[in-house]
C-alpha cells in the first residue's frame, strides 16, 4: 500500500530539534510505526528505529546503563523507541538520555496513554511535546469532495484503520474482528491489568449500543451486576487506551460541570461495529443506527482535525428538557454549536432554550452536503 501522507507529520517535524522529546500516542495499528519510519527516511543512516517489544532491545533498555545504551546510537541524529511503554520506567530513562546526550532527537511512541503517560509524565515535565495519531481521517485518504462522498457509507460502517481501508468489505469485516480481539487481549487484558475479560466485553458492547446517548455508570453497573467503581475504572482505561472518548454535558457554570453526564463515542467506527457484529448492510437507509454513526463520525473527524491543526477547544454536548445539540466547542469564551444530521433534508429542531442559555456564536447543521467546512 502506498504511503498516505498524515496531517500530523508536519507538526511533529516542526517540533524536532527544539530541545525536547517527541511523544506520540495513538491506538494500536493506527499508523504510528509507519509515520515515525517515514520521518526517519529523511535522516537515512542517521536515524535509528527500535521496537521496544523486541526482547533484545527490551533487555538493552531495561538495563538502565545510560552510557552503554548510548553506544548503540552515538552517531545518530534521531532515535525512535516504538511501543516505549513496554520498558519499565521509560520516562526516567528518556530523561537521563535527554539530559546526558541532548544532541539526539528522541521520539517515543505508545498505544496506551494510560501506561506511557504515567511513566513519562513527571520525568519529562518541560522536556516533551505530545501528539496523538488516530486512524486515517477521511480528508487524508480522499482529497476531494466527490471522493469523500463516495466512500462515506463504507467509512461509517468499516471505519478508517490503515490496515483495512483498501480491502474489500468481507476482508474488512474479518480484519476488524481480528484487530478488536487482538487489541483487547494484548493491550487491555495483559498490560492494563484488567482481570475480567467477560465484563470488559460486556461494557464495550453496551457502550457500542449507546453512541449518541447519555451513559450512566449506575445503569451499566446494575445491568452487569458489578460495582459502579468497576464500570468507571474500565471506561477510564478504554478512553486512555484510545478505544473510546467521552463528551460531557455543557453547563455555563463551570462548577456545575463536575459530575455531569456524558456520552461515549468510538475512535473508530469499524471497531465499534466489530464489537457488536453490525456489518449487515452499508446501505445507511437500512440501518437503525445510521444517525448515531453519522454523529460519531462527525465528532470524531472534527477531533482529528483539531488535534492535527493544534486546536484545543473545550468540547461538550447540550441537553435541555426537550431538545439537545450534538456538539459544542468553546474557545476564548465563545461557543460554536453543531447539530449532526445524516438526512440532508433534516432541519435543526427548536432550540430556543439552548440559544437563550448558551448564546452560541454560531449554530450550524452538519450533513453530508455541509460537512466540508466542518472538516477544515
C-alpha positions in Angstrom: 0.0 0.0 0.0 1.3 3.4 -0.9 2.1 5.7 2.0 -0.7 8.0 2.9 0.5 11.5 3.9 -0.5 12.1 7.5 -1.5 15.6 8.6 0.3 15.1 11.9 3.7 14.6 10.2 4.5 18.3 9.6 3.6 19.1 13.2 6.0 16.6 14.5 8.8 17.5 12.2 8.4 21.2 13.1 8.9 20.4 16.8 12.0 18.3 16.2 15.5 19.6 17.3 14.0 22.2 19.6 15.4 20.8 22.9 12.6 18.3 23.5 11.5 14.7 23.4 8.6 13.8 21.0 5.9 11.5 22.5 3.4 10.0 20.0 0.3 8.3 21.4 -2.5 6.6 19.5 -4.5 3.4 19.1 -2.6 0.2 18.2 -2.3 -0.1 14.4 -3.4 3.5 13.8 -0.1 4.0 11.8 2.3 5.3 14.4 5.1 3.0 13.3 4.6 3.8 9.6 4.6 7.5 10.5 7.9 7.5 12.5 9.6 5.3 9.9 8.5 7.8 7.3 10.1 10.6 9.3 13.3 8.6 9.7 13.7 8.3 6.0 14.8 11.9 5.9 17.8 11.0 8.1 18.9 7.9 6.3 21.8 6.2 8.3 21.5 8.9 10.9 18.1 7.6 12.0 17.5 4.6 14.2 14.3 2.7 14.9 14.0 0.5 18.0 10.9 -1.7 18.7 10.7 -2.0 22.4 8.7 -5.2 22.1 11.8 -6.9 20.7 13.3 -9.0 23.5 16.9 -7.9 22.7 16.1 -4.2 22.6 14.0 -4.6 25.7 17.0 -6.1 27.6 19.3 -3.3 26.5 17.0 -0.5 27.6 15.8 -2.2 30.7 19.4 -2.4 31.9 19.3 1.4 32.5 23.1 1.6 31.7 22.9 5.0 30.1 26.4 5.1 28.7 26.2 1.6 27.3 22.8 2.3 25.7 24.2 5.5 24.1 26.9 3.5 22.4 24.3 1.9 20.2 23.2 5.3 18.7 26.0 7.7 19.5 26.4 8.6 15.7 22.6 9.1 15.2 20.6 12.2 14.9 17.1 10.7 15.6 16.2 7.6 17.7 12.7 6.2 17.8 11.5 4.0 20.7 8.4 2.3 19.4 5.9 1.0 22.0 8.0 2.6 24.6 5.6 1.8 27.5 6.9 -1.7 27.4 10.1 -0.5 29.1 9.9 -0.1 32.9 10.5 3.5 34.0 10.8 4.6 30.4 10.1 8.2 31.4 13.1 8.3 33.7 15.3 6.5 31.1 14.3 9.1 28.4 15.0 11.9 30.9 18.5 10.6 31.6 19.3 10.1 27.9 18.0 13.6 27.1 19.9 15.3 29.9 23.1 13.4 29.2 23.0 13.4 25.4 20.7 16.2 24.3 22.1 16.4 20.8 19.9 13.5 19.7 16.2 13.8 18.9 14.4 11.1 20.8 10.9 10.0 19.7 8.8 7.6 21.9 5.5 6.1 20.8 2.9 4.2 22.8 -0.5 2.7 22.1 -1.7 3.4 25.7 -1.6 6.8 27.3 -2.6 5.0 30.5 0.8 3.3 30.7 3.1 5.6 28.8 1.8 9.0 30.1 2.1 7.8 33.7 5.7 6.8 33.1 6.8 9.9 31.2 4.6 12.5 32.9 6.7 13.7 35.8 10.2 12.9 34.5 9.6 14.7 31.2 7.8 17.8 32.5 9.0 20.7 30.4 11.0 18.3 28.2 8.4 16.9 25.8 5.9 17.6 23.1 2.9 15.2 23.0 0.9 14.2 19.9 -2.0 11.7 19.3 -2.3 9.9 16.0 -5.7 8.5 15.1 -6.7 6.1 12.3 -6.9 7.8 9.0 -9.0 10.9 8.7 -11.3 11.0 5.7 -9.5 14.1 4.4 -6.2 12.1 4.5 -7.4 9.4 2.2 -9.9 11.3 0.0 -8.6 14.7 -1.1 -11.7 16.0 -2.9 -15.4 16.3 -2.1 -16.5 13.7 -4.7 -14.2 11.0 -3.4 -15.2 11.7 0.2 -18.9 11.3 -0.6 -18.2 8.1 -2.5 -16.5 6.4 0.4 -18.8 7.8 3.2 -21.1 4.8 3.5 -18.2 2.3 3.9 -16.4 4.7 6.2 -19.4 4.8 8.6 -19.6 1.0 8.7 -15.9 -0.1 8.5 -14.0 2.9 9.8 -10.6 4.1 8.7 -8.0 1.8 10.2 -4.9 1.9 7.9 -4.9 -1.9 7.5 -8.5 -2.2 6.3 -9.5 0.7 4.1 -8.3 -0.7 0.8 -9.6 -4.3 1.4 -13.0 -5.5 0.1 -15.9 -5.4 2.5 -15.7 -9.1 3.5 -11.9 -8.7 4.2 -12.5 -5.5 6.2 -15.0 -7.3 8.4 -12.6 -10.2 9.1 -9.7 -7.9 9.7 -11.6 -5.6 12.1 -12.7 -8.5 14.2 -9.0 -9.7 14.4 -7.8 -6.2 15.4 -10.6 -5.8 18.0 -9.8 -9.2 19.6 -6.0 -8.9 19.5 -6.2 -5.3 20.9 -8.4 -6.4 23.8 -6.3 -9.4 24.6 -2.9 -7.8 24.2 -3.3 -4.2 25.5 -6.2 -4.2 27.9 -6.2 -7.7 29.5 -2.5 -8.2 29.7 -0.9 -4.8 30.1 -3.7 -2.7 31.7 -4.3 -5.2 34.5 -7.9 -5.9 33.7 -8.8 -9.2 35.2 -12.3 -9.9 33.8 -12.5 -10.2 30.0 -16.2 -11.0 30.1 -17.1 -7.8 32.0 -14.8 -5.8 29.7 -16.5 -7.1 26.6 -20.0 -6.6 28.1 -19.2 -3.0 28.9 -17.8 -2.4 25.4 -20.9 -3.9 23.8 -23.2 -1.7 25.9 -21.2 1.4 25.0 -21.3 0.4 21.4 -25.0 0.3 21.5 -25.3 3.7 23.2 -23.3 6.1 21.0 -25.2 9.3 20.8 -27.0 8.6 24.1 -26.1 9.6 27.6 -24.3 7.0 29.6 -24.9 6.1 33.2 -22.3 4.3 35.3 -25.0 3.2 37.7 -27.2 1.8 34.9 -24.3 -0.3 33.4 -23.3 -1.5 36.9 -26.9 -2.6 37.6 -27.2 -4.4 34.2 -24.0 -6.3 34.7 -24.2 -6.9 38.4 -20.9 -5.1 39.2 -19.8 -2.1 41.1 -20.1 1.5 39.8 -16.4 1.9 40.6 -15.5 -1.1 38.3 -17.5 0.4 35.5 -15.9 3.8 35.9 -12.4 2.3 36.0 -12.9 0.2 32.9 -14.3 3.1 31.0 -11.4 5.3 32.1 -9.0 2.6 30.8 -10.9 2.3 27.5 -10.5 6.0 26.9 -6.9 6.1 27.9 -6.2 3.2 25.5 -7.9 5.1 22.6 -10.9 2.8 22.2 -13.4 5.4 23.1 -13.7 9.1 24.1 -16.2 10.9 26.2 -18.2 14.1 25.6 -19.6 15.8 28.7 -22.7 17.9 29.0 -22.3 21.7 28.9 -23.0 23.9 31.9 -22.3 27.6 31.8 -21.4 27.5 35.5 -18.0 25.7 35.5 -18.6 24.3 39.0 -21.8 22.7 37.6 -19.8 20.7 35.1 -18.4 18.5 37.9 -20.0 15.1 37.9 -22.2 15.8 34.9 -23.5 13.3 32.4 -21.5 12.2 29.4 -21.8 10.5 26.0 -19.3 7.9 24.6 -18.1 7.7 21.1 -15.6 5.4 19.4 -12.2 6.4 17.9 -13.0 4.1 15.0 -16.5 3.1 13.8 -15.2 -0.2 12.4 -14.1 -1.3 15.8 -17.4 -0.3 17.2 -19.3 -2.3 14.6 -17.0 -5.3 15.0 -17.7 -5.4 18.8 -21.5 -5.8 18.2 -21.1 -7.6 14.8 -23.1 -4.8 12.9 -21.9 -5.3 9.3 -25.2 -6.4 7.9 -25.5 -3.5 5.4 -23.6 -0.5 4.2 -26.9 0.9 2.9 -27.3 3.5 5.6 -31.0 3.9 4.9 -31.5 0.3 6.1 -29.6 0.7 9.4 -31.4 1.8 12.5 -28.1 3.2 13.9 -27.2 5.3 10.9 -27.9 8.6 12.6 -25.7 7.7 15.6 -23.0 6.5 13.2 -23.1 9.9 11.5 -22.9 11.8 14.8 -19.9 9.7 15.9 -18.2 10.2 12.5 -18.7 14.0 12.5 -17.4 14.5 16.1 -14.5 12.1 15.6 -13.4 13.7 12.3 -13.5 17.1 13.9 -11.5 15.7 16.8 -8.8 14.6 14.4 -8.8 17.9 12.6 -8.5 19.9 15.8 -5.6 17.6 17.0 -3.7 17.8 13.7 -4.1 21.6 13.5 -3.1 22.2 17.1 -6.5 23.5 18.1 -7.6 22.6 21.7 -11.2 23.8 22.3 -13.2 22.5 25.2 -15.9 20.2 23.8 -19.4 19.3 25.0 -22.9 18.4 24.1 -26.0 20.2 25.4 -29.3 18.8 26.6 -32.4 20.7 27.8 -35.8 19.5 28.9 -37.0 18.7 25.4 -34.1 19.3 23.0 -30.4 18.8 22.6 -27.4 19.9 20.5 -24.9 17.3 19.5 -21.6 19.1 19.7 -20.2 22.3 21.1 -16.8 23.8 21.0 -15.8 26.5 23.5 -12.7 28.6 22.8 -11.9 32.1 24.2 -15.3 32.3 25.8 -17.2 31.7 22.5 -19.4 28.8 21.7 -19.6 27.2 18.3 -22.5 24.7 18.1 -23.3 21.9 15.6 -26.1 19.6 15.0 -25.3 16.4 13.1 -28.0 15.1 10.7 -27.4 12.3 8.1 -30.6 13.2 6.3 -29.8 16.2 4.1 -33.5 17.3 4.3 -33.5 17.4 8.1 -33.5 20.7 10.0 -32.3 21.8 13.4 -35.0 21.2 16.0 -36.4 24.0 18.1 -33.5 25.0 20.4 -34.7 28.4 21.8 -33.8 27.3 25.3 -30.3 26.5 24.1 -29.8 29.8 22.4 -31.1 31.6 25.5 -28.8 29.7 27.9 -25.7 29.3 25.8 -25.8 32.2 23.3 -23.7 30.4 20.7 -21.6 32.4 18.2 -22.8 30.0 15.5 -25.3 27.1 15.3 -24.8 25.0 12.2 -26.3 21.9 10.7 -23.7 19.2 9.6 -24.9 16.8 7.0 -23.2 15.1 4.0 -23.7 18.3 2.0 -22.4 20.8 4.5 -19.6 18.9 6.3 -16.7 20.2 4.2 -16.3 23.5 6.2 -16.6 21.4 9.4 -13.5 19.4 8.4 -11.2 22.4 7.9 
